[in-house]
Amino acid sequence: MKDCVQAAGWKIMVQTPVDESTYGEGTVLEQYPPAGEDIADKDAEFTLKISTGNPPQ
């Protein structure tokens, strides 16, 4: 996901770490704009929630 965003020339503005151990470290759990939404703006900015791979505390 991150590589595709950067290859398109878009920006990842916020990466929020989330403790969860089901999917593993570095997995994108949520994103805004959501998956499947058309993005027309070449300067699109993404917000991501990324798994830490650690169990929730």
Gaussian input, Z-matrix of N, CA and C with variables (Angstrom, degrees):
# hf/3-21g

backbone

0 1
 N
 C     1     B1
 C     2     B2     1     A1
 N     3     B3     2     A2     1     D1
 C     4     B4     3     A3     2     D2
 C     5     B5     4     A4     3     D3
 N     6     B6     5     A5     4     D4
 C     7     B7     6     A6     5     D5
 C     8     B8     7     A7     6     D6
 N     9     B9     8     A8     7     D7
 C    10    B10     9     A9     8     D8
 C    11    B11    10    A10     9     D9
 N    12    B12    11    A11    10    D10
 C    13    B13    12    A12    11    D11
 C    14    B14    13    A13    12    D12
 N    15    B15    14    A14    13    D13
 C    16    B16    15    A15    14    D14
 C    17    B17    16    A16    15    D15
 N    18    B18    17    A17    16    D16
 C    19    B19    18    A18    17    D17
 C    20    B20    19    A19    18    D18
 N    21    B21    20    A20    19    D19
 C    22    B22    21    A21    20    D20
 C    23    B23    22    A22    21    D21
 N    24    B24    23    A23    22    D22
 C    25    B25    24    A24    23    D23
 C    26    B26    25    A25    24    D24
 N    27    B27    26    A26    25    D25
 C    28    B28    27    A27    26    D26
 C    29    B29    28    A28    27    D27
 N    30    B30    29    A29    28    D28
 C    31    B31    30    A30    29    D29
 C    32    B32    31    A31    30    D30
 N    33    B33    32    A32    31    D31
 C    34    B34    33    A33    32    D32
 C    35    B35    34    A34    33    D33
 N    36    B36    35    A35    34    D34
 C    37    B37    36    A36    35    D35
 C    38    B38    37    A37    36    D36
 N    39    B39    38    A38    37    D37
 C    40    B40    39    A39    38    D38
 C    41    B41    40    A40    39    D39
 N    42    B42    41    A41    40    D40
 C    43    B43    42    A42    41    D41
 C    44    B44    43    A43    42    D42
 N    45    B45    44    A44    43    D43
 C    46    B46    45    A45    44    D44
 C    47    B47    46    A46    45    D45
 N    48    B48    47    A47    46    D46
 C    49    B49    48    A48    47    D47
 C    50    B50    49    A49    48    D48
 N    51    B51    50    A50    49    D49
 C    52    B52    51    A51    50    D50
 C    53    B53    52    A52    51    D51
 N    54    B54    53    A53    52    D52
 C    55    B55    54    A54    53    D53
 C    56    B56    55    A55    54    D54
 N    57    B57    56    A56    55    D55
 C    58    B58    57    A57    56    D56
 C    59    B59    58    A58    57    D57
 N    60    B60    59    A59    58    D58
 C    61    B61    60    A60    59    D59
 C    62    B62    61    A61    60    D60
 N    63    B63    62    A62    61    D61
 C    64    B64    63    A63    62    D62
 C    65    B65    64    A64    63    D63
 N    66    B66    65    A65    64    D64
 C    67    B67    66    A66    65    D65
 C    68    B68    67    A67    66    D66
 N    69    B69    68    A68    67    D67
 C    70    B70    69    A69    68    D68
 C    71    B71    70    A70    69    D69
 N    72    B72    71    A71    70    D70
 C    73    B73    72    A72    71    D71
 C    74    B74    73    A73    72    D72
 N    75    B75    74    A74    73    D73
 C    76    B76    75    A75    74    D74
 C    77    B77    76    A76    75    D75
 N    78    B78    77    A77    76    D76
 C    79    B79    78    A78    77    D77
 C    80    B80    79    A79    78    D78
 N    81    B81    80    A80    79    D79
 C    82    B82    81    A81    80    D80
 C    83    B83    82    A82    81    D81
 N    84    B84    83    A83    82    D82
 C    85    B85    84    A84    83    D83
 C    86    B86    85    A85    84    D84
 N    87    B87    86    A86    85    D85
 C    88    B88    87    A87    86    D86
 C    89    B89    88    A88    87    D87
 N    90    B90    89    A89    88    D88
 C    91    B91    90    A90    89    D89
 C    92    B92    91    A91    90    D90
 N    93    B93    92    A92    91    D91
 C    94    B94    93    A93    92    D92
 C    95    B95    94    A94    93    D93
 N    96    B96    95    A95    94    D94
 C    97    B97    96    A96    95    D95
 C    98    B98    97    A97    96    D96
 N    99    B99    98    A98    97    D97
 C   100   B100    99    A99    98    D98
 C   101   B101   100   A100    99    D99
 N   102   B102   101   A101   100   D100
 C   103   B103   102   A102   101   D101
 C   104   B104   103   A103   102   D102
 N   105   B105   104   A104   103   D103
 C   106   B106   105   A105   104   D104
 C   107   B107   106   A106   105   D105
 N   108   B108   107   A107   106   D106
 C   109   B109   108   A108   107   D107
 C   110   B110   109   A109   108   D108
 N   111   B111   110   A110   109   D109
 C   112   B112   111   A111   110   D110
 C   113   B113   112   A112   111   D111
 N   114   B114   113   A113   112   D112
 C   115   B115   114   A114   113   D113
 C   116   B116   115   A115   114   D114
 N   117   B117   116   A116   115   D115
 C   118   B118   117   A117   116   D116
 C   119   B119   118   A118   117   D117
 N   120   B120   119   A119   118   D118
 C   121   B121   120   A120   119   D119
 C   122   B122   121   A121   120   D120
 N   123   B123   122   A122   121   D121
 C   124   B124   123   A123   122   D122
 C   125   B125   124   A124   123   D123
 N   126   B126   125   A125   124   D124
 C   127   B127   126   A126   125   D125
 C   128   B128   127   A127   126   D126
 N   129   B129   128   A128   127   D127
 C   130   B130   129   A129   128   D128
 C   131   B131   130   A130   129   D129
 N   132   B132   131   A131   130   D130
 C   133   B133   132   A132   131   D131
 C   134   B134   133   A133   132   D132
 N   135   B135   134   A134   133   D133
 C   136   B136   135   A135   134   D134
 C   137   B137   136   A136   135   D135
 N   138   B138   137   A137   136   D136
 C   139   B139   138   A138   137   D137
 C   140   B140   139   A139   138   D138
 N   141   B141   140   A140   139   D139
 C   142   B142   141   A141   140   D140
 C   143   B143   142   A142   141   D141
 N   144   B144   143   A143   142   D142
 C   145   B145   144   A144   143   D143
 C   146   B146   145   A145   144   D144
 N   147   B147   146   A146   145   D145
 C   148   B148   147   A147   146   D146
 C   149   B149   148   A148   147   D147
 N   150   B150   149   A149   148   D148
 C   151   B151   150   A150   149   D149
 C   152   B152   151   A151   150   D150
 N   153   B153   152   A152   151   D151
 C   154   B154   153   A153   152   D152
 C   155   B155   154   A154   153   D153
 N   156   B156   155   A155   154   D154
 C   157   B157   156   A156   155   D155
 C   158   B158   157   A157   156   D156
 N   159   B159   158   A158   157   D157
 C   160   B160   159   A159   158   D158
 C   161   B161   160   A160   159   D159
 N   162   B162   161   A161   160   D160
 C   163   B163   162   A162   161   D161
 C   164   B164   163   A163   162   D162
 N   165   B165   164   A164   163   D163
 C   166   B166   165   A165   164   D164
 C   167   B167   166   A166   165   D165
 N   168   B168   167   A167   166   D166
 C   169   B169   168   A168   167   D167
 C   170   B170   169   A169   168   D168

   B1=1.4444
   B2=1.5204
   B3=1.3555
   B4=1.4577
   B5=1.5251
   B6=1.3418
   B7=1.4641
   B8=1.5241
   B9=1.3228
   B10=1.4737
   B11=1.5222
   B12=1.3309
   B13=1.4623
   B14=1.5303
   B15=1.3138
   B16=1.4578
   B17=1.5245
   B18=1.3428
   B19=1.4657
   B20=1.5246
   B21=1.3317
   B22=1.4671
   B23=1.5252
   B24=1.3401
   B25=1.4566
   B26=1.5151
   B27=1.3444
   B28=1.4594
   B29=1.5195
   B30=1.3196
   B31=1.4596
   B32=1.5207
   B33=1.3296
   B34=1.4619
   B35=1.5173
   B36=1.3278
   B37=1.4575
   B38=1.5201
   B39=1.3287
   B40=1.4628
   B41=1.5243
   B42=1.3352
   B43=1.4545
   B44=1.5237
   B45=1.3176
   B46=1.4556
   B47=1.5240
   B48=1.3456
   B49=1.4620
   B50=1.5285
   B51=1.3277
   B52=1.4574
   B53=1.5293
   B54=1.3446
   B55=1.4551
   B56=1.5178
   B57=1.3138
   B58=1.4623
   B59=1.5250
   B60=1.3236
   B61=1.4585
   B62=1.5299
   B63=1.3147
   B64=1.4605
   B65=1.5248
   B66=1.3237
   B67=1.4644
   B68=1.5164
   B69=1.3200
   B70=1.4541
   B71=1.5201
   B72=1.3123
   B73=1.4617
   B74=1.5304
   B75=1.3236
   B76=1.4570
   B77=1.5122
   B78=1.3331
   B79=1.4648
   B80=1.5212
   B81=1.3266
   B82=1.4644
   B83=1.5289
   B84=1.3331
   B85=1.4631
   B86=1.5172
   B87=1.3174
   B88=1.4644
   B89=1.5199
   B90=1.3211
   B91=1.4639
   B92=1.5157
   B93=1.3140
   B94=1.4594
   B95=1.5185
   B96=1.2983
   B97=1.4557
   B98=1.5327
   B99=1.3441
   B100=1.4616
   B101=1.5286
   B102=1.3227
   B103=1.4725
   B104=1.5231
   B105=1.3208
   B106=1.4543
   B107=1.5117
   B108=1.3307
   B109=1.4650
   B110=1.5235
   B111=1.3229
   B112=1.4583
   B113=1.5147
   B114=1.3304
   B115=1.4613
   B116=1.5151
   B117=1.3109
   B118=1.4563
   B119=1.5225
   B120=1.3125
   B121=1.4588
   B122=1.5239
   B123=1.3372
   B124=1.4632
   B125=1.5157
   B126=1.3157
   B127=1.4574
   B128=1.5269
   B129=1.3218
   B130=1.4610
   B131=1.5279
   B132=1.3164
   B133=1.4613
   B134=1.5248
   B135=1.3237
   B136=1.4592
   B137=1.5134
   B138=1.3258
   B139=1.4601
   B140=1.5244
   B141=1.3379
   B142=1.4623
   B143=1.5122
   B144=1.3441
   B145=1.4618
   B146=1.5266
   B147=1.3333
   B148=1.4574
   B149=1.5293
   B150=1.3269
   B151=1.4668
   B152=1.5207
   B153=1.3400
   B154=1.4631
   B155=1.5204
   B156=1.3427
   B157=1.4488
   B158=1.5232
   B159=1.3289
   B160=1.4662
   B161=1.5116
   B162=1.3346
   B163=1.4674
   B164=1.5213
   B165=1.3280
   B166=1.4704
   B167=1.5386
   B168=1.3055
   B169=1.4685
   B170=1.4970
   A1=110.09
   A2=116.69
   A3=119.95
   A4=111.39
   A5=116.62
   A6=120.23
   A7=111.27
   A8=116.89
   A9=121.11
   A10=110.95
   A11=116.48
   A12=121.19
   A13=109.46
   A14=116.85
   A15=121.01
   A16=111.65
   A17=117.43
   A18=121.25
   A19=111.44
   A20=116.55
   A21=121.02
   A22=111.64
   A23=116.71
   A24=119.87
   A25=113.73
   A26=116.66
   A27=121.28
   A28=109.45
   A29=117.44
   A30=121.93
   A31=111.53
   A32=115.37
   A33=121.18
   A34=105.43
   A35=116.38
   A36=121.58
   A37=112.83
   A38=117.31
   A39=121.45
   A40=108.63
   A41=115.96
   A42=121.60
   A43=107.06
   A44=115.93
   A45=121.50
   A46=109.35
   A47=118.39
   A48=119.51
   A49=110.95
   A50=116.16
   A51=122.26
   A52=107.59
   A53=117.44
   A54=120.62
   A55=109.69
   A56=116.78
   A57=124.62
   A58=105.98
   A59=116.24
   A60=119.64
   A61=113.77
   A62=117.70
   A63=120.44
   A64=111.76
   A65=117.65
   A66=121.22
   A67=113.84
   A68=118.41
   A69=120.22
   A70=113.67
   A71=113.46
   A72=122.61
   A73=111.82
   A74=115.49
   A75=122.06
   A76=115.52
   A77=117.85
   A78=121.01
   A79=110.06
   A80=116.27
   A81=120.97
   A82=107.53
   A83=116.19
   A84=121.35
   A85=112.10
   A86=116.63
   A87=122.44
   A88=107.75
   A89=115.04
   A90=119.50
   A91=110.08
   A92=114.72
   A93=121.50
   A94=106.73
   A95=119.38
   A96=129.15
   A97=110.59
   A98=115.86
   A99=120.17
   A100=113.02
   A101=115.34
   A102=122.06
   A103=109.90
   A104=116.17
   A105=121.24
   A106=114.55
   A107=117.74
   A108=121.00
   A109=109.35
   A110=116.63
   A111=120.77
   A112=109.97
   A113=115.89
   A114=121.48
   A115=107.48
   A116=116.16
   A117=120.82
   A118=112.11
   A119=117.36
   A120=121.67
   A121=110.95
   A122=117.01
   A123=120.50
   A124=112.05
   A125=117.51
   A126=121.25
   A127=111.42
   A128=117.02
   A129=120.95
   A130=110.37
   A131=115.49
   A132=122.15
   A133=108.70
   A134=116.26
   A135=122.27
   A136=111.13
   A137=115.63
   A138=124.26
   A139=106.03
   A140=116.71
   A141=121.15
   A142=111.37
   A143=116.45
   A144=122.68
   A145=105.05
   A146=116.53
   A147=123.38
   A148=110.54
   A149=116.70
   A150=121.21
   A151=110.84
   A152=115.68
   A153=121.04
   A154=110.49
   A155=117.63
   A156=121.96
   A157=112.18
   A158=117.27
   A159=122.36
   A160=110.25
   A161=117.99
   A162=119.46
   A163=111.69
   A164=117.92
   A165=120.53
   A166=110.12
   A167=115.22
   A168=118.96
   A169=111.82
   D1=-50.47
   D2=-177.21
   D3=-61.07
   D4=-40.85
   D5=-179.70
   D6=-63.63
   D7=-39.88
   D8=179.36
   D9=-64.94
   D10=-42.82
   D11=179.72
   D12=-60.61
   D13=-48.24
   D14=-178.17
   D15=-67.20
   D16=-38.19
   D17=179.11
   D18=-63.71
   D19=-31.06
   D20=179.34
   D21=-79.81
   D22=-7.09
   D23=-179.22
   D24=85.39
   D25=11.36
   D26=179.05
   D27=-87.29
   D28=176.85
   D29=-175.85
   D30=-125.34
   D31=140.04
   D32=170.45
   D33=-97.07
   D34=111.28
   D35=-173.35
   D36=-87.40
   D37=-40.35
   D38=-176.44
   D39=-134.98
   D40=131.49
   D41=172.92
   D42=-123.76
   D43=107.23
   D44=-177.74
   D45=-97.43
   D46=121.31
   D47=176.77
   D48=-73.89
   D49=140.22
   D50=179.60
   D51=-129.21
   D52=126.47
   D53=176.43
   D54=-73.95
   D55=117.35
   D56=173.97
   D57=-165.49
   D58=141.36
   D59=-174.60
   D60=-115.98
   D61=7.66
   D62=-178.83
   D63=-73.52
   D64=-45.52
   D65=-173.55
   D66=-99.59
   D67=-17.17
   D68=176.16
   D69=96.29
   D70=160.62
   D71=-175.92
   D72=-59.40
   D73=135.82
   D74=175.54
   D75=87.92
   D76=-4.96
   D77=179.64
   D78=-74.23
   D79=133.35
   D80=175.96
   D81=-77.87
   D82=117.41
   D83=-178.36
   D84=-90.82
   D85=-38.01
   D86=178.53
   D87=-145.37
   D88=153.75
   D89=175.75
   D90=-146.44
   D91=152.46
   D92=171.88
   D93=-132.97
   D94=128.16
   D95=-1.08
   D96=-63.02
   D97=151.61
   D98=-176.92
   D99=-66.03
   D100=156.39
   D101=177.54
   D102=-57.29
   D103=140.92
   D104=177.61
   D105=88.80
   D106=-9.24
   D107=179.52
   D108=-83.19
   D109=133.02
   D110=176.98
   D111=-67.23
   D112=137.04
   D113=179.72
   D114=-123.50
   D115=111.27
   D116=-176.81
   D117=-93.74
   D118=-27.11
   D119=-174.94
   D120=-76.60
   D121=124.27
   D122=179.42
   D123=-66.88
   D124=-17.63
   D125=179.24
   D126=-103.63
   D127=34.23
   D128=-178.78
   D129=-59.31
   D130=144.27
   D131=179.35
   D132=-121.43
   D133=131.05
   D134=-176.55
   D135=-109.84
   D136=147.74
   D137=171.65
   D138=-118.75
   D139=128.38
   D140=-176.77
   D141=-123.25
   D142=146.98
   D143=167.57
   D144=-110.50
   D145=120.35
   D146=-172.41
   D147=-114.72
   D148=135.11
   D149=178.73
   D150=-69.28
   D151=137.88
   D152=173.83
   D153=-86.24
   D154=-16.64
   D155=-175.67
   D156=83.00
   D157=-3.95
   D158=179.46
   D159=-92.58
   D160=146.74
   D161=176.47
   D162=-62.89
   D163=148.96
   D164=176.81
   D165=-60.21
   D166=144.80
   D167=-178.89
   D168=-100.40

